[in-house]
């Protein structure tokens, strides 16, 4: 089990108004700490994340890197002892026979909010690992429009700190299946992928992903690794995210606010009135 620190840290802040009056109050912030991910004792990545669901984060990272696909591909995910490591922020993954391309995997010496890839070459390289998604199902615009309120209502840590991204996985009836929060939007999604792997849910080909912020290339790439066919976001997608979703067969929705939304790719999954 994880021994990570709480997701919320207490701080003292000085409140200042326009007249110059000040007073000190207690407040809370979202915790941000490094997590080192090891595979069979070998360090492959360091991610800045909000503590919590660290085992899912490590497993989801390996899903999005194409290393694992099934629950049996991982024998154990363990939190390493804190000796020589102040907070015990090391997770080690023991594989169950999965073959690792170490040169490719260890390119993520430090993972940030962008993947460091760009252009058509990047899209083609990803498709060598993950096939384009398929699926003839449809959902209504009303169902999609109902998702942001459900996501926000379930964001317990965000409601206290205002400082976290969220990814929510919904079924085709609009029910929230799992939600994860993190200071990194890509970490929140990796935690969902790890949860899905550990619970035998992959591929997520009959699910909808909603993210609280913008959609980058990396978010669409990770969604494809999980087999997700519809990705929606409160904010805008990047140009490369749109290009990637088009090539991958994914429906991409942005600016999902109130009763309106922008559908950038593959509108056939949206049940529109004639």
N, C-alpha and C positions, 0 to 999 in steps of 0.2 A: 504493500500500500504506500501511497505517496506521503512523504513527511514534509511537503513544501509549506512555506509560510502562508499566512492568510492573504487573500486577494486584496484586502483593504489595509492601508496604513494610516495611522493617526498623525496629524500634523497641526502645528499652530500657525495661524495666519493673522495678518493685520488687515482689518477691514477699513477701507478709506472711502469717504464720500467726497463729493465735489467741493464741499466747503472746507475740506482739510481735516475734519474730525476723524479720529481713528480709535479703534479699540481692537483688542486681541480676542480671538475666538478659536475654539477647537474645530477642526475640520478633518475630512478624510480624503485620501487620494487613492487611486488605483496603484497597486504594487507593481513594480517593474523590476525584474531580476533576470540574469542570464541563466539559461538551462543548457548544459552540455549534453548532447545526444551521442551515445556510443552504441556501436553495433559490435557485439561479441568482443567487447573490451577496447575497440578501436574508435577513437573520436572522429565523428563525421560532420558535426555541425555544432554551432553555438547560436541559440536564438534568444532574443530578448522577449520575455513573455510575462504574463501575469500568472503567478503560481496557482496551481489547481489543475487537475486532469492532466498531469504531466505525462502519465503513461499513454493516454490517448494521443497527446500531442506528438510523442515520439513515434507511435504506431502510424498516425496519420501522415506524418512527415515521410515515412517509408512507403506509404501508399502512393502519395503524390510524386515520389521519386521513382515509382515503378518497381520497387524492390519486393514488396509483398502485395498479395491480392486476396488471400484466403486466411481465415483464422489459424489454420494449421501451419501457415508460413512463419508464425511467431510462437516460440515455445514459452518465453517468459519476458516480461518487461519489469525491471526492478529499479528501485531508487537506491543509488549507491550510498554507502556510509559517509558521514560528514567529515571524516578525518582529513584534514588538510583542505577542506572545502567548507567555508563558513556556514552556508545554509543547506548543504547536502544537495545542491542543485545539479546533480548528475543522474541521468537515467541511462541504463544499459539494456539493450535489446538482444536477446538470444534467439537466433533464427532457427526455424525448423526445416532446414534444407534449402531455403531460397538462395539463389546464386546472386552474388553481389558484384557489380561492376564498381570497384573501389575508386577508380580514376574519375568516373562520372559522379559518384556519390559525394566524394570529398571536395568537390568544387565549392560546396557550401561551407566554407570554413567559417564564415559569419553570415547569417541570414538576416536580411533587412526587408523592408516593405516592398522592394522591387526585386525582380528575379535576376536582373543583370543581363537579360537577353533582349534581343530586338529583331524585328524584321521577319521576312518570309523564311529565312533559314531556321529561325527559332520555332516557327510553327511546324515546319517539316520535321524537325528533330523530335518534337513532342509526339507527332503522329506515328513515329517509329515505335513508341511505347504504348500509346493508348488509341484504340480505334474510335472513329466518329460514333456518336450516339444515334440511336434509332428510336422509334416508338410512335404509334399513331394516336395516342391519347390526346384529349383536349381538356382545358379548364376554361371557366368563364372569366371575363374581366372583373366581375364582381368578386369572385373568389380571390383573385390575385390582389385586388384593392383592399381586401380585408386583412391581409397578412401583416402589414406594418404595425397595426395596433396590437395584434397578438404578440408580435415580437417584442415591442416596447413594454408591454405589460409583464412579460416574463424576464426582463432584464433587471434582475435584483441588484447587481453590483453597480450597473450604470446609474440606476435611480439614486444611489448614494454618492457616487463620485462624479458622474458626467464625463468620465474619461476612458471609456472602453468601447471597442468595436464589438459587434455581435454578428454571429451567423446562426440562422435558424433553418432547420430542415423540416419541411411540411409534407404530409401525404397529399394525395390528389383530392381529398375532401376538405383540405384546408386546416387539418389538425396539426398542431405543433408536435413533432416527434422528439426532437432534441434541440437544445439551444446551448451555445457556448459563447463566453465573453473573453476578450483578451485585449491588451494594449496593441497587439498586432492583428490586423484583419486576417492575414494569412494564417496566423496561429489559431484563431478562432475556428477557421475552416478545417485546419489539420486536426483539431480536437474532435470535430464532428466526423471526419473520415476515420479517425482512430476508433471512435465509439462504434461506428458502423462496422468496421473490420472485426472488432472484438465481439460484436454481437451477431455476426453472420448476416449482415444486411446488404453487403455489396453484391452486385452493383445497385446503385440507388436510381435505377432507371424509371421508377414510378414515384419520384419525389421532386419537390421544388425547393430550391435554395434561395433564401433571402438574406442579403447582407446589408448592414446598417449604413455603410459608407459608399465610396465609389468602387467601381469594378476595374481592376487592372488585369493585364495579361495573366499574371500568376493566379488570380482568383479563378479565372475561366479554365486555366490549365488544371488546377487542382480539382475543380468541379468535374472536368472530363475524366480525371483519374478515378473519380468515384462513380462515373457513369451517369451524372446528373444532366438531364436534358433541358431544364428550364432554370435560368439564373435571373433573379430580380434584385434590384438595388434601389435604395432610397435616392442615391446620387447618380452621377454620370459614369459611363464607361469610358475607357481610353480607346483610341483608334485601333490599337493592336488587339484589345479585347474584342472589339466588334469584328475585326478580320478573323480572329481565331474562332469565335463562336460561329461565324458563317461557315468556315471550313469544317468545323467539328460537328455541325448539325444541331447545335444548341440554340434554343430560344433565349435571347438576351433582352431584358427589360431594364430600363433605367428611369430615373426621375419618377419613381412610384410614390406619388404623393396625393392624398385625398382620393378623388375619383378619376384621376388621369395618370397616364403612364406613356412612355415612349418605347415602342417595340422596334428593336434594331435589327434583329435577325429571326428567321424562321417563325413567322407569325402563324403558321399552320397549327401550332399547339394552342392557340387562343380561339375559343369558340365565339366567333363574331356573328352578329345578326346580318342576314343578307340585305 
